[in-house]
Amino acid sequence: MTSTASRPSRVAKLPPRERILDAAEELFQSQGIARVGVQAIAERAETTKMAIYRHFDTKDALVAEWLRILAADYQAAFDRVETEHPGRPREQILGLARFIAEGLPTLSHRGCPFINSLAELPDRSHPARQVIEEHKARQTRRLVGMCADAGLPDPEQAAAEITFALEGAQVSTQNGSIDRVGERLLRIVAGIVDRPRASAP
């Protein structure tokens, strides 16, 4: 949400709950969920552990709320491309790819927070993991719908291929294995949506 340089003035202006979430996001992104304790979040948010527990019953609940906010940001990207390109599903899909591509240069060195969080949360019943799984399922449904509206012959397969490309681009940016990731991502997604259709017999 904020850079380290801007935090002191920003933190003082945020309400307590938002200060806690702001601090949690910064620490979870930079250090991971397991390594960050509630005391560290309290110190970063310039508050107390007791104040955190007034807003969130447990650390798990705080992690889940952080991921819920991130998921809402991604869903807002779907809403935005649908608004910007009404009735034009091809452009909507390319808009999603562009959203990911444009965010790659500023991607944390730790990579995608959803992928990282899943790695740290092996328990399928963890509330934060459930947030991620529900978000990914909703994202897939919306992408399949766009592919169907675009007239792609196998919308589920096309959505799977696009998802592989979007998520793979984030991982490749994190590990530095591929150059010009954003450019390549846009080309791959365009190739999927513009793939020649088989002629009817």
Secondary structure as GFF3:
##gff-version 3
##sequence-region A 1 201
A	DSSP	three_ten_helix	4	6	.	.	.	ID=ss1
A	DSSP	alpha_helix	7	13	.	.	.	ID=ss2
A	DSSP	alpha_helix	16	31	.	.	.	ID=ss3
A	DSSP	alpha_helix	38	44	.	.	.	ID=ss4
A	DSSP	alpha_helix	49	55	.	.	.	ID=ss5
A	DSSP	alpha_helix	59	84	.	.	.	ID=ss6
A	DSSP	alpha_helix	89	103	.	.	.	ID=ss7
A	DSSP	three_ten_helix	104	106	.	.	.	ID=ss8
A	DSSP	alpha_helix	113	120	.	.	.	ID=ss9
A	DSSP	alpha_helix	127	149	.	.	.	ID=ss10
A	DSSP	alpha_helix	155	175	.	.	.	ID=ss11
A	DSSP	alpha_helix	181	193	.	.	.	ID=ss12
###
